[in-house]
């Protein structure tokens, strides 16, 4: 249960397709095609361009799959 506790303590935020932090994860109005969520610490480490790319990849799926793999830049950060 230690890993779950660590995960819950991370502050997860929504990332918009413009690369900006839009608020807390889970607050997207579009429930059929939600925004990308990342931990705040990781979102702050990445460039706007990298954040925008991973958010666009998630939106491009059209909400067909729940889990869309992050872009390489985000995975390696």
mmCIF file of the N, C-alpha and C atoms, coordinates in Angstrom:
data_MODEL
# 
_entry.id   MODEL 
# 
loop_
_atom_site.group_PDB 
_atom_site.id 
_atom_site.type_symbol 
_atom_site.label_atom_id 
_atom_site.label_alt_id 
_atom_site.label_comp_id 
_atom_site.label_asym_id 
_atom_site.label_entity_id 
_atom_site.label_seq_id 
_atom_site.pdbx_PDB_ins_code 
_atom_site.Cartn_x 
_atom_site.Cartn_y 
_atom_site.Cartn_z 
_atom_site.occupancy 
_atom_site.B_iso_or_equiv 
_atom_site.pdbx_formal_charge 
_atom_site.auth_seq_id 
_atom_site.auth_comp_id 
_atom_site.auth_asym_id 
_atom_site.auth_atom_id 
_atom_site.pdbx_PDB_model_num 
ATOM 1   N N  . UNK A 1 1  ? 0.816   -1.197 0.000   1.00 0.00 ? 1  UNK A N  1 
ATOM 2   C CA . UNK A 1 1  ? 0.000   0.000  0.000   1.00 0.00 ? 1  UNK A CA 1 
ATOM 3   C C  . UNK A 1 1  ? 0.861   1.264  0.000   1.00 0.00 ? 1  UNK A C  1 
ATOM 4   N N  . UNK A 1 2  ? 2.143   1.132  0.162   1.00 0.00 ? 2  UNK A N  1 
ATOM 5   C CA . UNK A 1 2  ? 3.011   2.291  0.184   1.00 0.00 ? 2  UNK A CA 1 
ATOM 6   C C  . UNK A 1 2  ? 3.041   3.045  -1.134  1.00 0.00 ? 2  UNK A C  1 
ATOM 7   N N  . UNK A 1 3  ? 3.040   2.318  -2.261  1.00 0.00 ? 3  UNK A N  1 
ATOM 8   C CA . UNK A 1 3  ? 3.086   2.959  -3.572  1.00 0.00 ? 3  UNK A CA 1 
ATOM 9   C C  . UNK A 1 3  ? 1.802   3.743  -3.856  1.00 0.00 ? 3  UNK A C  1 
ATOM 10  N N  . UNK A 1 4  ? 0.681   3.194  -3.470  1.00 0.00 ? 4  UNK A N  1 
ATOM 11  C CA . UNK A 1 4  ? -0.586  3.881  -3.670  1.00 0.00 ? 4  UNK A CA 1 
ATOM 12  C C  . UNK A 1 4  ? -0.626  5.171  -2.861  1.00 0.00 ? 4  UNK A C  1 
ATOM 13  N N  . UNK A 1 5  ? -0.106  5.125  -1.665  1.00 0.00 ? 5  UNK A N  1 
ATOM 14  C CA . UNK A 1 5  ? -0.075  6.317  -0.826  1.00 0.00 ? 5  UNK A CA 1 
ATOM 15  C C  . UNK A 1 5  ? 0.789   7.403  -1.459  1.00 0.00 ? 5  UNK A C  1 
ATOM 16  N N  . UNK A 1 6  ? 1.958   7.011  -2.009  1.00 0.00 ? 6  UNK A N  1 
ATOM 17  C CA . UNK A 1 6  ? 2.838   7.975  -2.685  1.00 0.00 ? 6  UNK A CA 1 
ATOM 18  C C  . UNK A 1 6  ? 2.112   8.604  -3.880  1.00 0.00 ? 6  UNK A C  1 
ATOM 19  N N  . UNK A 1 7  ? 1.422   7.756  -4.660  1.00 0.00 ? 7  UNK A N  1 
ATOM 20  C CA . UNK A 1 7  ? 0.723   8.228  -5.844  1.00 0.00 ? 7  UNK A CA 1 
ATOM 21  C C  . UNK A 1 7  ? -0.370  9.233  -5.474  1.00 0.00 ? 7  UNK A C  1 
ATOM 22  N N  . UNK A 1 8  ? -1.083  8.956  -4.395  1.00 0.00 ? 8  UNK A N  1 
ATOM 23  C CA . UNK A 1 8  ? -2.167  9.844  -3.980  1.00 0.00 ? 8  UNK A CA 1 
ATOM 24  C C  . UNK A 1 8  ? -1.639  11.178 -3.466  1.00 0.00 ? 8  UNK A C  1 
ATOM 25  N N  . UNK A 1 9  ? -0.438  11.179 -2.910  1.00 0.00 ? 9  UNK A N  1 
ATOM 26  C CA . UNK A 1 9  ? 0.140   12.414 -2.388  1.00 0.00 ? 9  UNK A CA 1 
ATOM 27  C C  . UNK A 1 9  ? 0.695   13.319 -3.480  1.00 0.00 ? 9  UNK A C  1 
ATOM 28  N N  . UNK A 1 10 ? 0.935   12.773 -4.680  1.00 0.00 ? 10 UNK A N  1 
ATOM 29  C CA . UNK A 1 10 ? 1.368   13.604 -5.794  1.00 0.00 ? 10 UNK A CA 1 
ATOM 30  C C  . UNK A 1 10 ? 0.187   14.458 -6.218  1.00 0.00 ? 10 UNK A C  1 
ATOM 31  N N  . UNK A 1 11 ? 0.428   15.699 -6.524  1.00 0.00 ? 11 UNK A N  1 
ATOM 32  C CA . UNK A 1 11 ? -0.652  16.576 -6.968  1.00 0.00 ? 11 UNK A CA 1 
ATOM 33  C C  . UNK A 1 11 ? -0.760  16.451 -8.487  1.00 0.00 ? 11 UNK A C  1 
ATOM 34  N N  . UNK A 1 12 ? -1.829  15.813 -8.962  1.00 0.00 ? 12 UNK A N  1 
ATOM 35  C CA . UNK A 1 12 ? -2.024  15.602 -10.389 1.00 0.00 ? 12 UNK A CA 1 
ATOM 36  C C  . UNK A 1 12 ? -2.796  16.772 -10.980 1.00 0.00 ? 12 UNK A C  1 
ATOM 37  N N  . UNK A 1 13 ? -2.356  17.217 -12.151 1.00 0.00 ? 13 UNK A N  1 
ATOM 38  C CA . UNK A 1 13 ? -2.975  18.367 -12.817 1.00 0.00 ? 13 UNK A CA 1 
ATOM 39  C C  . UNK A 1 13 ? -3.330  18.018 -14.256 1.00 0.00 ? 13 UNK A C  1 
ATOM 40  N N  . UNK A 1 14 ? -4.316  18.738 -14.788 1.00 0.00 ? 14 UNK A N  1 
ATOM 41  C CA . UNK A 1 14 ? -4.738  18.582 -16.187 1.00 0.00 ? 14 UNK A CA 1 
ATOM 42  C C  . UNK A 1 14 ? -3.849  19.439 -17.070 1.00 0.00 ? 14 UNK A C  1 
ATOM 43  N N  . UNK A 1 15 ? -3.521  18.919 -18.235 1.00 0.00 ? 15 UNK A N  1 
ATOM 44  C CA . UNK A 1 15 ? -2.709  19.640 -19.202 1.00 0.00 ? 15 UNK A CA 1 
ATOM 45  C C  . UNK A 1 15 ? -3.568  19.892 -20.441 1.00 0.00 ? 15 UNK A C  1 
ATOM 46  N N  . UNK A 1 16 ? -3.646  21.155 -20.854 1.00 0.00 ? 16 UNK A N  1 
ATOM 47  C CA . UNK A 1 16 ? -4.405  21.502 -22.049 1.00 0.00 ? 16 UNK A CA 1 
ATOM 48  C C  . UNK A 1 16 ? -3.581  21.310 -23.305 1.00 0.00 ? 16 UNK A C  1 
ATOM 49  N N  . UNK A 1 17 ? -4.225  21.315 -24.455 1.00 0.00 ? 17 UNK A N  1 
ATOM 50  C CA . UNK A 1 17 ? -3.529  21.123 -25.727 1.00 0.00 ? 17 UNK A CA 1 
ATOM 51  C C  . UNK A 1 17 ? -2.639  22.319 -26.073 1.00 0.00 ? 17 UNK A C  1 
ATOM 52  N N  . UNK A 1 18 ? -2.762  23.391 -25.319 1.00 0.00 ? 18 UNK A N  1 
ATOM 53  C CA . UNK A 1 18 ? -1.876  24.538 -25.520 1.00 0.00 ? 18 UNK A CA 1 
ATOM 54  C C  . UNK A 1 18 ? -0.620  24.440 -24.654 1.00 0.00 ? 18 UNK A C  1 
ATOM 55  N N  . UNK A 1 19 ? -0.501  23.377 -23.853 1.00 0.00 ? 19 UNK A N  1 
ATOM 56  C CA . UNK A 1 19 ? 0.673   23.157 -23.027 1.00 0.00 ? 19 UNK A CA 1 
ATOM 57  C C  . UNK A 1 19 ? 0.620   23.818 -21.669 1.00 0.00 ? 19 UNK A C  1 
ATOM 58  N N  . UNK A 1 20 ? -0.538  24.343 -21.290 1.00 0.00 ? 20 UNK A N  1 
ATOM 59  C CA . UNK A 1 20 ? -0.682  25.007 -19.993 1.00 0.00 ? 20 UNK A CA 1 
ATOM 60  C C  . UNK A 1 20 ? -1.381  24.093 -19.002 1.00 0.00 ? 20 UNK A C  1 
ATOM 61  N N  . UNK A 1 21 ? -1.086  24.308 -17.724 1.00 0.00 ? 21 UNK A N  1 
ATOM 62  C CA . UNK A 1 21 ? -1.761  23.574 -16.648 1.00 0.00 ? 21 UNK A CA 1 
ATOM 63  C C  . UNK A 1 21 ? -3.139  24.190 -16.470 1.00 0.00 ? 21 UNK A C  1 
ATOM 64  N N  . UNK A 1 22 ? -4.168  23.359 -16.555 1.00 0.00 ? 22 UNK A N  1 
ATOM 65  C CA . UNK A 1 22 ? -5.555  23.837 -16.544 1.00 0.00 ? 22 UNK A CA 1 
ATOM 66  C C  . UNK A 1 22 ? -6.276  23.669 -15.211 1.00 0.00 ? 22 UNK A C  1 
ATOM 67  N N  . UNK A 1 23 ? -5.688  22.966 -14.273 1.00 0.00 ? 23 UNK A N  1 
ATOM 68  C CA . UNK A 1 23 ? -6.339  22.758 -12.984 1.00 0.00 ? 23 UNK A CA 1 
ATOM 69  C C  . UNK A 1 23 ? -6.112  21.344 -12.497 1.00 0.00 ? 23 UNK A C  1 
ATOM 70  N N  . UNK A 1 24 ? -6.867  20.960 -11.511 1.00 0.00 ? 24 UNK A N  1 
ATOM 71  C CA . UNK A 1 24 ? -6.723  19.634 -10.918 1.00 0.00 ? 24 UNK A CA 1 
ATOM 72  C C  . UNK A 1 24 ? -7.202  18.551 -11.878 1.00 0.00 ? 24 UNK A C  1 
ATOM 73  N N  . UNK A 1 25 ? -6.580  17.402 -11.800 1.00 0.00 ? 25 UNK A N  1 
ATOM 74  C CA . UNK A 1 25 ? -6.975  16.271 -12.633 1.00 0.00 ? 25 UNK A CA 1 
ATOM 75  C C  . UNK A 1 25 ? -8.382  15.824 -12.239 1.00 0.00 ? 25 UNK A C  1 
ATOM 76  N N  . UNK A 1 26 ? -9.169  15.448 -13.213 1.00 0.00 ? 26 UNK A N  1 
ATOM 77  C CA . UNK A 1 26 ? -10.526 14.994 -12.939 1.00 0.00 ? 26 UNK A CA 1 
ATOM 78  C C  . UNK A 1 26 ? -11.562 16.090 -13.014 1.00 0.00 ? 26 UNK A C  1 
ATOM 79  N N  . UNK A 1 27 ? -11.149 17.310 -13.362 1.00 0.00 ? 27 UNK A N  1 
ATOM 80  C CA . UNK A 1 27 ? -12.097 18.413 -13.427 1.00 0.00 ? 27 UNK A CA 1 
ATOM 81  C C  . UNK A 1 27 ? -12.442 18.797 -14.861 1.00 0.00 ? 27 UNK A C  1 
ATOM 82  N N  . UNK A 1 28 ? -12.074 17.960 -15.822 1.00 0.00 ? 28 UNK A N  1 
ATOM 83  C CA . UNK A 1 28 ? -12.370 18.237 -17.224 1.00 0.00 ? 28 UNK A CA 1 
ATOM 84  C C  . UNK A 1 28 ? -13.877 18.183 -17.457 1.00 0.00 ? 28 UNK A C  1 
ATOM 85  N N  . UNK A 1 29 ? -14.383 19.144 -18.192 1.00 0.00 ? 29 UNK A N  1 
ATOM 86  C CA . UNK A 1 29 ? -15.817 19.171 -18.498 1.00 0.00 ? 29 UNK A CA 1 
ATOM 87  C C  . UNK A 1 29 ? -16.177 18.125 -19.550 1.00 0.00 ? 29 UNK A C  1 
ATOM 88  N N  . UNK A 1 30 ? -15.237 17.792 -20.402 1.00 0.00 ? 30 UNK A N  1 
ATOM 89  C CA . UNK A 1 30 ? -15.468 16.812 -21.456 1.00 0.00 ? 30 UNK A CA 1 
ATOM 90  C C  . UNK A 1 30 ? -15.153 15.417 -20.920 1.00 0.00 ? 30 UNK A C  1 
ATOM 91  N N  . UNK A 1 31 ? -16.146 14.727 -20.417 1.00 0.00 ? 31 UNK A N  1 
ATOM 92  C CA . UNK A 1 31 ? -15.939 13.410 -19.803 1.00 0.00 ? 31 UNK A CA 1 
ATOM 93  C C  . UNK A 1 31 ? -15.716 12.319 -20.849 1.00 0.00 ? 31 UNK A C  1 
ATOM 94  N N  . UNK A 1 32 ? -16.175 12.517 -22.076 1.00 0.00 ? 32 UNK A N  1 
ATOM 95  C CA . UNK A 1 32 ? -16.008 11.528 -23.143 1.00 0.00 ? 32 UNK A CA 1 
ATOM 96  C C  . UNK A 1 32 ? -14.579 11.517 -23.672 1.00 0.00 ? 32 UNK A C  1 
ATOM 97  N N  . UNK A 1 33 ? -13.907 12.680 -23.667 1.00 0.00 ? 33 UNK A N  1 
ATOM 98  C CA . UNK A 1 33 ? -12.536 12.795 -24.162 1.00 0.00 ? 33 UNK A CA 1 
ATOM 99  C C  . UNK A 1 33 ? -11.747 13.692 -23.207 1.00 0.00 ? 33 UNK A C  1 
ATOM 100 N N  . UNK A 1 34 ? -11.341 13.153 -22.051 1.00 0.00 ? 34 UNK A N  1 
ATOM 101 C CA . UNK A 1 34 ? -10.704 13.972 -21.014 1.00 0.00 ? 34 UNK A CA 1 
ATOM 102 C C  . UNK A 1 34 ? -9.307  14.448 -21.396 1.00 0.00 ? 34 UNK A C  1 
ATOM 103 N N  . UNK A 1 35 ? -8.828  15.441 -20.653 1.00 0.00 ? 35 UNK A N  1 
ATOM 104 C CA . UNK A 1 35 ? -7.497  15.991 -20.855 1.00 0.00 ? 35 UNK A CA 1 
ATOM 105 C C  . UNK A 1 35 ? -6.442  15.053 -20.283 1.00 0.00 ? 35 UNK A C  1 
ATOM 106 N N  . UNK A 1 36 ? -5.206  15.284 -20.687 1.00 0.00 ? 36 UNK A N  1 
ATOM 107 C CA . UNK A 1 36 ? -4.060  14.533 -20.143 1.00 0.00 ? 36 UNK A CA 1 
ATOM 108 C C  . UNK A 1 36 ? -3.803  14.994 -18.715 1.00 0.00 ? 36 UNK A C  1 
ATOM 109 N N  . UNK A 1 37 ? -3.491  14.074 -17.829 1.00 0.00 ? 37 UNK A N  1 
ATOM 110 C CA . UNK A 1 37 ? -3.134  14.398 -16.448 1.00 0.00 ? 37 UNK A CA 1 
ATOM 111 C C  . UNK A 1 37 ? -1.721  13.922 -16.165 1.00 0.00 ? 37 UNK A C  1 
ATOM 112 N N  . UNK A 1 38 ? -0.983  14.752 -15.442 1.00 0.00 ? 38 UNK A N  1 
ATOM 113 C CA . UNK A 1 38 ? 0.380   14.440 -15.037 1.00 0.00 ? 38 UNK A CA 1 
ATOM 114 C C  . UNK A 1 38 ? 0.606   14.948 -13.626 1.00 0.00 ? 38 UNK A C  1 
ATOM 115 N N  . UNK A 1 39 ? 1.586   14.374 -12.921 1.00 0.00 ? 39 UNK A N  1 
ATOM 116 C CA . UNK A 1 39 ? 1.938   14.930 -11.615 1.00 0.00 ? 39 UNK A CA 1 
ATOM 117 C C  . UNK A 1 39 ? 2.484   16.349 -11.797 1.00 0.00 ? 39 UNK A C  1 
ATOM 118 N N  . UNK A 1 40 ? 2.173   17.230 -10.876 1.00 0.00 ? 40 UNK A N  1 
ATOM 119 C CA . UNK A 1 40 ? 2.576   18.626 -10.971 1.00 0.00 ? 40 UNK A CA 1 
ATOM 120 C C  . UNK A 1 40 ? 4.089   18.775 -11.109 1.00 0.00 ? 40 UNK A C  1 
ATOM 121 N N  . UNK A 1 41 ? 4.858   17.998 -10.362 1.00 0.00 ? 41 UNK A N  1 
ATOM 122 C CA . UNK A 1 41 ? 6.317   18.098 -10.424 1.00 0.00 ? 41 UNK A CA 1 
ATOM 123 C C  . UNK A 1 41 ? 6.821   17.794 -11.841 1.00 0.00 ? 41 UNK A C  1 
ATOM 124 N N  . UNK A 1 42 ? 6.262   16.787 -12.481 1.00 0.00 ? 42 UNK A N  1 
ATOM 125 C CA . UNK A 1 42 ? 6.678   16.439 -13.838 1.00 0.00 ? 42 UNK A CA 1 
ATOM 126 C C  . UNK A 1 42 ? 6.217   17.498 -14.823 1.00 0.00 ? 42 UNK A C  1 
ATOM 127 N N  . UNK A 1 43 ? 5.017   18.013 -14.650 1.00 0.00 ? 43 UNK A N  1 
ATOM 128 C CA . UNK A 1 43 ? 4.493   19.036 -15.553 1.00 0.00 ? 43 UNK A CA 1 
ATOM 129 C C  . UNK A 1 43 ? 5.355   20.301 -15.509 1.00 0.00 ? 43 UNK A C  1 
ATOM 130 N N  . UNK A 1 44 ? 5.864   20.634 -14.345 1.00 0.00 ? 44 UNK A N  1 
ATOM 131 C CA . UNK A 1 44 ? 6.710   21.819 -14.222 1.00 0.00 ? 44 UNK A CA 1 
ATOM 132 C C  . UNK A 1 44 ? 8.089   21.612 -14.830 1.00 0.00 ? 44 UNK A C  1 
ATOM 133 N N  . UNK A 1 45 ? 8.564   20.373 -14.876 1.00 0.00 ? 45 UNK A N  1 
ATOM 134 C CA . UNK A 1 45 ? 9.877   20.067 -15.454 1.00 0.00 ? 45 UNK A CA 1 
ATOM 135 C C  . UNK A 1 45 ? 9.888   20.157 -16.969 1.00 0.00 ? 45 UNK A C  1 
ATOM 136 N N  . UNK A 1 46 ? 8.733   19.916 -17.586 1.00 0.00 ? 46 UNK A N  1 
ATOM 137 C CA . UNK A 1 46 ? 8.664   19.821 -19.042 1.00 0.00 ? 46 UNK A CA 1 
ATOM 138 C C  . UNK A 1 46 ? 8.385   21.168 -19.699 1.00 0.00 ? 46 UNK A C  1 
ATOM 139 N N  . UNK A 1 47 ? 8.756   21.263 -20.969 1.00 0.00 ? 47 UNK A N  1 
ATOM 140 C CA . UNK A 1 47 ? 8.493   22.483 -21.736 1.00 0.00 ? 47 UNK A CA 1 
ATOM 141 C C  . UNK A 1 47 ? 7.026   22.521 -22.159 1.00 0.00 ? 47 UNK A C  1 
ATOM 142 N N  . UNK A 1 48 ? 6.562   23.700 -22.534 1.00 0.00 ? 48 UNK A N  1 
ATOM 143 C CA . UNK A 1 48 ? 5.179   23.837 -23.013 1.00 0.00 ? 48 UNK A CA 1 
ATOM 144 C C  . UNK A 1 48 ? 4.967   23.003 -24.259 1.00 0.00 ? 48 UNK A C  1 
ATOM 145 N N  . UNK A 1 49 ? 5.981   22.939 -25.111 1.00 0.00 ? 49 UNK A N  1 
ATOM 146 C CA . UNK A 1 49 ? 5.879   22.186 -26.353 1.00 0.00 ? 49 UNK A CA 1 
ATOM 147 C C  . UNK A 1 49 ? 5.677   20.692 -26.067 1.00 0.00 ? 49 UNK A C  1 
ATOM 148 N N  . UNK A 1 50 ? 6.435   20.145 -25.108 1.00 0.00 ? 50 UNK A N  1 
ATOM 149 C CA . UNK A 1 50 ? 6.301   18.727 -24.750 1.00 0.00 ? 50 UNK A CA 1 
ATOM 150 C C  . UNK A 1 50 ? 4.942   18.444 -24.115 1.00 0.00 ? 50 UNK A C  1 
ATOM 151 N N  . UNK A 1 51 ? 4.488   19.354 -23.261 1.00 0.00 ? 51 UNK A N  1 
ATOM 152 C CA . UNK A 1 51 ? 3.178   19.181 -22.627 1.00 0.00 ? 51 UNK A CA 1 
ATOM 153 C C  . UNK A 1 51 ? 2.062   19.229 -23.668 1.00 0.00 ? 51 UNK A C  1 
ATOM 154 N N  . UNK A 1 52 ? 2.162   20.164 -24.599 1.00 0.00 ? 52 UNK A N  1 
ATOM 155 C CA . UNK A 1 52 ? 1.147   20.288 -25.644 1.00 0.00 ? 52 UNK A CA 1 
ATOM 156 C C  . UNK A 1 52 ? 1.111   19.032 -26.508 1.00 0.00 ? 52 UNK A C  1 
ATOM 157 N N  . UNK A 1 53 ? 2.281   18.484 -26.820 1.00 0.00 ? 53 UNK A N  1 
ATOM 158 C CA . UNK A 1 53 ? 2.347   17.296 -27.678 1.00 0.00 ? 53 UNK A CA 1 
ATOM 159 C C  . UNK A 1 53 ? 1.675   16.094 -27.024 1.00 0.00 ? 53 UNK A C  1 
ATOM 160 N N  . UNK A 1 54 ? 1.929   15.878 -25.743 1.00 0.00 ? 54 UNK A N  1 
ATOM 161 C CA . UNK A 1 54 ? 1.320   14.722 -25.063 1.00 0.00 ? 54 UNK A CA 1 
ATOM 162 C C  . UNK A 1 54 ? -0.180  14.929 -24.870 1.00 0.00 ? 54 UNK A C  1 
ATOM 163 N N  . UNK A 1 55 ? -0.617  16.164 -24.642 1.00 0.00 ? 55 UNK A N  1 
ATOM 164 C CA . UNK A 1 55 ? -2.047  16.444 -24.487 1.00 0.00 ? 55 UNK A CA 1 
ATOM 165 C C  . UNK A 1 55 ? -2.776  16.249 -25.818 1.00 0.00 ? 55 UNK A C  1 
ATOM 166 N N  . UNK A 1 56 ? -2.148  16.685 -26.907 1.00 0.00 ? 56 UNK A N  1 
ATOM 167 C CA . UNK A 1 56 ? -2.760  16.517 -28.232 1.00 0.00 ? 56 UNK A CA 1 
ATOM 168 C C  . UNK A 1 56 ? -2.860  15.040 -28.600 1.00 0.00 ? 56 UNK A C  1 
ATOM 169 N N  . UNK A 1 57 ? -1.856  14.263 -28.216 1.00 0.00 ? 57 UNK A N  1 
ATOM 170 C CA . UNK A 1 57 ? -1.885  12.822 -28.493 1.00 0.00 ? 57 UNK A CA 1 
ATOM 171 C C  . UNK A 1 57 ? -3.061  12.168 -27.773 1.00 0.00 ? 57 UNK A C  1 
ATOM 172 N N  . UNK A 1 58 ? -3.290  12.567 -26.535 1.00 0.00 ? 58 UNK A N  1 
ATOM 173 C CA . UNK A 1 58 ? -4.413  12.023 -25.759 1.00 0.00 ? 58 UNK A CA 1 
ATOM 174 C C  . UNK A 1 58 ? -5.743  12.427 -26.408 1.00 0.00 ? 58 UNK A C  1 
ATOM 175 N N  . UNK A 1 59 ? -5.871  13.695 -26.786 1.00 0.00 ? 59 UNK A N  1 
ATOM 176 C CA . UNK A 1 59 ? -7.124  14.175 -27.400 1.00 0.00 ? 59 UNK A CA 1 
ATOM 177 C C  . UNK A 1 59 ? -7.361  13.535 -28.755 1.00 0.00 ? 59 UNK A C  1 
ATOM 178 N N  . UNK A 1 60 ? -6.286  13.243 -29.497 1.00 0.00 ? 60 UNK A N  1 
ATOM 179 C CA . UNK A 1 60 ? -6.420  12.661 -30.833 1.00 0.00 ? 60 UNK A CA 1 
ATOM 180 C C  . UNK A 1 60 ? -7.041  11.265 -30.793 1.00 0.00 ? 60 UNK A C  1 
ATOM 181 N N  . UNK A 1 61 ? -6.940  10.589 -29.663 1.00 0.00 ? 61 UNK A N  1 
ATOM 182 C CA . UNK A 1 61 ? -7.528  9.257  -29.553 1.00 0.00 ? 61 UNK A CA 1 
ATOM 183 C C  . UNK A 1 61 ? -9.049  9.321  -29.576 1.00 0.00 ? 61 UNK A C  1 
ATOM 184 N N  . UNK A 1 62 ? -9.592  10.491 -29.309 1.00 0.00 ? 62 UNK A N  1 
ATOM 185 C CA . UNK A 1 62 ? -11.036 10.657 -29.346 1.00 0.00 ? 62 UNK A CA 1 
ATOM 186 C C  . UNK A 1 62 ? -11.758 10.011 -28.179 1.00 0.00 ? 62 UNK A C  1 
ATOM 187 N N  . UNK A 1 63 ? -11.041 9.670  -27.139 1.00 0.00 ? 63 UNK A N  1 
ATOM 188 C CA . UNK A 1 63 ? -11.669 9.068  -25.970 1.00 0.00 ? 63 UNK A CA 1 
ATOM 189 C C  . UNK A 1 63 ? -12.006 7.606  -26.155 1.00 0.00 ? 63 UNK A C  1 
ATOM 190 N N  . UNK A 1 64 ? -11.462 6.979  -27.212 1.00 0.00 ? 64 UNK A N  1 
ATOM 191 C CA . UNK A 1 64 ? -11.768 5.569  -27.477 1.00 0.00 ? 64 UNK A CA 1 
ATOM 192 C C  . UNK A 1 64 ? -11.086 4.640  -26.494 1.00 0.00 ? 64 UNK A C  1 
ATOM 193 N N  . UNK A 1 65 ? -9.861  5.043  -26.052 1.00 0.00 ? 65 UNK A N  1 
ATOM 194 C CA . UNK A 1 65 ? -9.132  4.230  -25.078 1.00 0.00 ? 65 UNK A CA 1 
ATOM 195 C C  . UNK A 1 65 ? -8.861  5.076  -23.846 1.00 0.00 ? 65 UNK A C  1 
ATOM 196 N N  . UNK A 1 66 ? -8.912  4.446  -22.679 1.00 0.00 ? 66 UNK A N  1 
ATOM 197 C CA . UNK A 1 66 ? -8.683  5.169  -21.436 1.00 0.00 ? 66 UNK A CA 1 
ATOM 198 C C  . UNK A 1 66 ? -7.215  5.516  -21.265 1.00 0.00 ? 66 UNK A C  1 
ATOM 199 N N  . UNK A 1 67 ? -6.334  4.582  -21.611 1.00 0.00 ? 67 UNK A N  1 
ATOM 200 C CA . UNK A 1 67 ? -4.910  4.791  -21.392 1.00 0.00 ? 67 UNK A CA 1 
ATOM 201 C C  . UNK A 1 67 ? -4.203  5.008  -22.722 1.00 0.00 ? 67 UNK A C  1 
ATOM 202 N N  . UNK A 1 68 ? -3.638  6.185  -22.890 1.00 0.00 ? 68 UNK A N  1 
ATOM 203 C CA . UNK A 1 68 ? -2.856  6.542  -24.065 1.00 0.00 ? 68 UNK A CA 1 
ATOM 204 C C  . UNK A 1 68 ? -1.440  6.798  -23.580 1.00 0.00 ? 68 UNK A C  1 
ATOM 205 N N  . UNK A 1 69 ? -0.477  6.135  -24.170 1.00 0.00 ? 69 UNK A N  1 
ATOM 206 C CA . UNK A 1 69 ? 0.911   6.270  -23.742 1.00 0.00 ? 69 UNK A CA 1 
ATOM 207 C C  . UNK A 1 69 ? 1.412   7.693  -23.984 1.00 0.00 ? 69 UNK A C  1 
ATOM 208 N N  . UNK A 1 70 ? 2.193   8.210  -23.034 1.00 0.00 ? 70 UNK A N  1 
ATOM 209 C CA . UNK A 1 70 ? 2.777   9.538  -23.171 1.00 0.00 ? 70 UNK A CA 1 
ATOM 210 C C  . UNK A 1 70 ? 3.786   9.572  -24.308 1.00 0.00 ? 70 UNK A C  1 
ATOM 211 N N  . UNK A 1 71 ? 4.120   10.772 -24.744 1.00 0.00 ? 71 UNK A N  1 
ATOM 212 C CA . UNK A 1 71 ? 5.163   10.930 -25.761 1.00 0.00 ? 71 UNK A CA 1 
ATOM 213 C C  . UNK A 1 71 ? 6.517   10.584 -25.145 1.00 0.00 ? 71 UNK A C  1 
ATOM 214 N N  . UNK A 1 72 ? 7.506   10.349 -25.981 1.00 0.00 ? 72 UNK A N  1 
ATOM 215 C CA . UNK A 1 72 ? 8.833   9.949  -25.515 1.00 0.00 ? 72 UNK A CA 1 
ATOM 216 C C  . UNK A 1 72 ? 9.445   11.000 -24.591 1.00 0.00 ? 72 UNK A C  1 
ATOM 217 N N  . UNK A 1 73 ? 9.301   12.269 -24.906 1.00 0.00 ? 73 UNK A N  1 
ATOM 218 C CA . UNK A 1 73 ? 9.881   13.332 -24.086 1.00 0.00 ? 73 UNK A CA 1 
ATOM 219 C C  . UNK A 1 73 ? 9.315   13.302 -22.674 1.00 0.00 ? 73 UNK A C  1 
ATOM 220 N N  . UNK A 1 74 ? 8.046   13.015 -22.542 1.00 0.00 ? 74 UNK A N  1 
ATOM 221 C CA . UNK A 1 74 ? 7.410   12.985 -21.223 1.00 0.00 ? 74 UNK A CA 1 
ATOM 222 C C  . UNK A 1 74 ? 7.816   11.725 -20.465 1.00 0.00 ? 74 UNK A C  1 
ATOM 223 N N  . UNK A 1 75 ? 7.880   10.601 -21.150 1.00 0.00 ? 75 UNK A N  1 
ATOM 224 C CA . UNK A 1 75 ? 8.278   9.354  -20.480 1.00 0.00 ? 75 UNK A CA 1 
ATOM 225 C C  . UNK A 1 75 ? 9.707   9.428  -19.951 1.00 0.00 ? 75 UNK A C  1 
ATOM 226 N N  . UNK A 1 76 ? 10.592  10.074 -20.682 1.00 0.00 ? 76 UNK A N  1 
ATOM 227 C CA . UNK A 1 76 ? 12.005  10.136 -20.306 1.00 0.00 ? 76 UNK A CA 1 
ATOM 228 C C  . UNK A 1 76 ? 12.328  11.258 -19.339 1.00 0.00 ? 76 UNK A C  1 
ATOM 229 N N  . UNK A 1 77 ? 11.365  12.109 -19.038 1.00 0.00 ? 77 UNK A N  1 
ATOM 230 C CA . UNK A 1 77 ? 11.630  13.249 -18.146 1.00 0.00 ? 77 UNK A CA 1 
ATOM 231 C C  . UNK A 1 77 ? 11.630  12.841 -16.700 1.00 0.00 ? 77 UNK A C  1 
# 
